[in-house]
């Protein structure tokens, strides 16, 4: 295969990934609104009709970088937190002053 054909092939695959960006961003936001948690890579791939989780992972990373979302690695299945979720949590904490209160997982008052 010629160099020009390789470049064209690479450029066409990048454009193909680009068509998924808006769909992935919308899917992540909608999933968070409905389920109050992050979708898995497989959820996103299925929801956006992406046949490969590797492609979905690339698109997720690109979308997260562009939007300023947080991606949790370390093998987390549900590892993308949209920036608007983080801002909402911080706003809630500041408004209700829960930021300085320790979290008590069992709900027992000290």
C-alpha positions in Angstrom: 0.0 0.0 0.0 1.4 3.4 -0.9 2.1 6.1 1.6 -0.7 8.3 0.3 -3.2 5.4 0.7 -2.0 4.9 4.3 -2.4 8.5 5.1 -5.9 8.6 3.5 -6.9 5.4 5.4 -5.7 6.9 8.7 -7.5 10.1 8.1 -10.7 8.4 7.1 -10.7 6.3 10.3 -10.2 9.5 12.4 -13.2 11.1 10.7 -15.2 7.9 11.3 -14.4 8.2 15.1 -15.4 11.8 15.0 -19.0 11.0 14.0 -19.4 9.3 17.4 -18.2 12.2 19.6 -21.5 14.0 20.0 -23.5 10.8 20.4 -21.1 9.6 23.1 -21.2 12.9 24.9 -25.0 13.0 24.8 -25.2 9.3 25.9 -22.9 9.8 28.9 -24.9 12.9 30.1 -28.3 11.2 29.6 -27.1 8.0 31.4 -25.9 10.1 34.4 -29.2 11.9 34.5 -31.2 8.7 34.5 -29.0 6.4 36.6 -26.9 8.8 38.8 -23.8 6.8 37.9 -21.4 6.4 35.0 -22.0 4.1 32.1 -19.6 1.3 31.3 -17.6 1.3 28.1 -19.9 -1.5 26.8 -23.0 0.6 27.7 -21.7 3.5 25.7 -20.7 1.2 22.8 -24.1 -0.4 22.7 -26.0 2.9 23.2 -24.1 4.6 20.4 -23.9 1.6 18.0 -20.2 1.4 18.1 -19.1 -2.2 17.3 -15.8 -2.1 19.1 -15.1 -1.3 22.8 -11.6 -0.2 21.7 -13.1 2.4 19.4 -15.6 3.4 22.2 -12.7 3.8 24.6 -10.8 6.1 22.2 -13.9 8.2 21.6 -14.6 8.4 25.4 -11.1 9.6 26.0 -11.3 12.2 23.3 -14.7 13.5 24.4 -13.6 13.6 28.0 -10.5 15.6 27.2 -12.4 18.0 25.0 -15.1 18.6 27.7 -12.9 18.5 30.7 -14.5 15.4 32.1 -12.7 13.2 34.6 -11.8 9.6 33.7 -11.1 7.2 36.5 -8.6 4.5 35.5 -7.3 1.7 37.7 -9.6 -0.8 36.1 -12.8 1.0 37.0 -15.7 -0.2 34.8 -17.7 3.0 35.4 -15.0 5.5 35.1 -16.2 8.8 33.5 -17.5 11.7 35.5 -18.8 14.6 33.4 -17.6 18.0 34.4 -21.1 19.2 35.1 -21.6 16.4 37.7 -18.5 17.5 39.5 -19.6 21.1 39.5 -23.1 20.1 40.8 -21.5 18.1 43.6 -19.2 21.0 44.6 -22.1 23.5 44.4 -24.2 21.3 46.6 -21.4 20.9 49.1 -20.7 24.6 49.3 -24.4 25.6 49.5 -25.3 23.1 52.2 -21.9 23.2 53.9 -21.5 19.5 53.7 -18.0 19.9 52.5 -16.6 20.1 56.0 -18.7 17.4 57.6 -17.2 13.9 57.7 -19.0 11.2 55.8 -20.5 8.6 58.1 -21.2 5.5 55.9 -23.6 3.8 58.3 -25.7 6.9 58.9 -25.0 6.8 62.7 -24.9 10.2 64.3 -21.7 10.7 66.4 
